[in-house]
Amino acid sequence: MTAPRPAPPIAMLAELTHRCPLACPYCSNPLKMVAREGEIGTEAWADIFAQAAKLGVLQLHLSGGEPASRRDLTDLVRAARDVDLYVNLITSGIGLTEARLRELDAAGVEHVQLSLQGVNAGIADLIGGYKGGFDRKMQVARMIGEIGMPLTLNAVMHRHNLDDLPQTLDMAVELGARRIEIACVQFQGWALKNRAALQPTREQVAQAKALVDQARRDMRGTLVIDFVPPDYYADYPKACMGGWGSTGLNVTPDGTVLPCHAAETIPGLTFQNATEVPLDQIWYDGAAFNAFRGTDWMPEPCQSCSRREVDFGGCRCQAMAIVGRAEATDPVCKLSPDRPKVDALLTENAESAAGGTTEDFIYRRLEPVRAR
Amino acid sequence: MSVPALLRGVRVKQDTVRDMPVLLGPERALMLDPIGAAILDRVDGERDLDGIVVDLAAAYDAPADVIRGDVEAFLSDLADKRLLEMRT
């Protein structure tokens, strides 16, 4: 049986740099980050953008780290617009002055996604590990509004701020955001290291779901709410990346092309670099992209499951992290033989939640350091 | 009189790879079928809803009340997604 040729990707996440003034303990960047010296240059990115557009990518997410840490950000935006990609800037806001925002606007940024660590300086600066970050971010949010750039707030939620969900939604409306992502922490990257300190409680999750349902009705036409629930509490896994190698790709600061953020945690996969191998070849023929594409790779109970093309077996990196085998069914699934491992982790996390505090955070740094 | 207009940061692009028009907006890419494309062709922030319906009815030789239902449903879905607004 020959598999049909995969569809072209829709979105590309360009992690321009791993440098970032913030140190959020749930950062999706890998534990082993690329230093500034390893970053590829303006021309190399421009070439990758052109290849991506030709391949069928429509949406380009400029991210990091903090993309504003790149001094050539405006040039990169221009290069992306030159090949007619839709340009989304994913930022913490730190490092963006009004002059720089206006320059980015003129260069063609079409939408800004601003991260939100909390609804007040107390929690936000504790999470971001950057004093004054919250106040600065609020200034940037208002400047974005004044310039008129479409704004999405990306509120990353966990045990220490999920109870602030109503205020978080109010803040989005107050700042004039059209969209908000209530993104409950997914346990990959740095978040996996901080799982015990971040895992919300079952009660928090139930309440958040009810609040989101209500808010979606109340705020229809005003605010679009995208909700990413904490998947450990789910019965079925998330359709990670909409299926491996099906809709999107990530490029890291040194040009390595990944099927998802955390793919480098899977041993045995080799990743190609877009400065060395043409992007279309990596997408269609790359071993890493074909490793879990489609359904042929699936074990039981996925292989005969009616949901196999709904959730695609869930998240490979999660299977790796919890079960120790990337080709296992995502252990979050209630049909997985490994579900008891997830339940045991939840029990363990609930016990540590009783006594655990934010002092246990391991902040994201080039070298991991303890909070205090 | 209500005039539909795409919000800032929302645009139609002819996707030459997939050979179809797509509507691009914040974190969204919607592949447009010929009906959606025909409606959005006429959404320019100047023409009002009535004008768009009359024009489509003539172009497709279809009853205006049927067309109106389709157009209203399509536009109100985009408004809910915060991609379009109805200006009065």
Interface residues (C-beta under 8 A of the other chain):
Chain A: P8 I10 A11 K54 L55 G56 L58 Q59 D84 Y86 N88 E110 H111 Q113 G148 M149 P150 T152 R178 R179 R220 G221 T222 L223 V224 D226
Chain B: L7 R8 G9 V10 R11 K13 D15 V17 R18 V22 L24 G25 P26 E27 A29 A79 D80 K81 R82
